[in-house]
């Protein structure tokens, strides 16, 4: 996602000066989370390993940006296949639901959302789908509580 809201057309948000403060705060919290993991935790093997999903991967600015955006969205209790539930986020060392951190990152992501809404307005003829009925889902099971779940639509 290019950082056009900061008039930096050729940079990604994860590379902006504004995001650097978020990155540093995130890194501090996550390193603390990881230092508290038991030595036998399987995540530590990957974190210290030479595979793709090691410390270097998790601390890439683009990856940190993606996780921070998930953390920002966690406060809205959205449910879809792309976002983890808060209960799941709490179990993962690479995420934090620290209230001070969420307060810190919120203005940054609110600004991005404002720009996205301006640059990609919702069309007036947008189609809204009706909730699925049991007869429509007879070939695959969808739990009833998911029929009317709030979904995220960025564009």
N, C-alpha and C positions, 0 to 999 in steps of 0.2 A: 504494500500500500504506500503510494508516494505521499510525501509530506507537503501537499499543496496548501494545506491550511496555514503553514508557516512560510508560504511563498518560497519553498525550497523544492522546486519541481523535479529535480533529479536525485533527491535523497529519499530514503525510506524513513518512516517515523522512528523506527528503531535506531536510526543513526543520527537523530537530531540532538542538539544540545539539551533541549527540554526533556528528552527521554533519559539522558545520561543520569540525572538525579534519581529517577525511578529505578533504573538499572542498578545503581549502586546500593540503594535501599533494599531492593529485592535480593541482590546477591548477599548482603549482610544477613538478612533473615533466613535465606535458604541455607547458607553455610552453617548457621546456628542450628537449624533443623537437622541437618545432616550430622553435625557433631554429636547430636543427642541420640542418634540411631544406635541400637545394639550392634556390636561388632559382627554378629551373624546375620544381620539383615541382608537379604539378597540384593537390595538396591545398591548397597555399598560396593558389591562386587562390580556392578556395571559402572558406578560412579568413578571408581579408581581403575577400571579396566581399560583395555585398548580397543574395545568395540566401538561401534558408532554412537551408542547412547551412554557416553561417559561425561565426565565433568565439563570438558570442552564443548560438547554438544549442548548440554543444559544451560551453559552460560553464554552461548552465542546471542548477541543482541536481538536477532530476529526471533529466536526461540523464547527469550525472556519477554519480548513484546507480546507474543502470542499467549503465553501463560498469564501475563499481567492483564491482558484483555479478558481472558477467561475469568480471572479473579474479579475484575471490574463487573463483568456480567453476572457473577455469582450473587450479587446483592439483589438481583431482580428475580431470583428463583425461577429462571426460565427452564423449560424442560424440552430437550430435543436430543437427537442422536449425536450431535456434535459437542455438546457441553456435558461435563460431569456434574453430578449433583453435589451440593455442599458437603454431604456426608462422605462422598468419595474424595473430594478435594482435601478434606481434613486428614485423610489417611496417607496422603502422598507427600513425601518430603520436599518435592520440587514445587509445591504450592504453599501459599500461606493465606489464611483468612484473618490475619491480624487486622483489627478494626482501624488502627492508626495508619497502616499501609493502604487499606482501601480508601480511607479519607484522603490520603496523600495522592493516590493515582486518579481519583475521580475527576478532578478538573481537567486533567490532560485528556482523558477519554471522552468526557462530555464535549470538549472542544472538537475532537475528531468526529464525534457523532453529529454535531451541529453542521460541520462541513459536509459530511456525507449526505445528510438530509437536504442540504442546499444544492449540492452537485448532482444528486440522484433523487429528485423528488418522486414521490409515489404518484403514479399516473391516476388521473381521475376515473379512468375506466378499469381500474384494478379489479381482478376477480377474487372474490372471497369464497372459499369452498365451504359447503355445508358440513356439519359433523357427520362422520360415517355412522351408518346404522349396522346392526348385527348382521343383516342379510348381505350387506356389502363386504363384510369381512369374513364370510364363511370359509374362505380358502386360506386365510392366514389369521392368526390370533393377535389381536391388539387389546391389551388390557383396557377395560372400560374407562379408567381414570385418565387414559391418554387420548381419548376421543376429542376432548375439548382443551387439551393442554395448550398453554401459551407458547407460541413459537416466535423465534427471532427472525426478522426480515430486515437485512441491512439495506436492501435496494428496492 
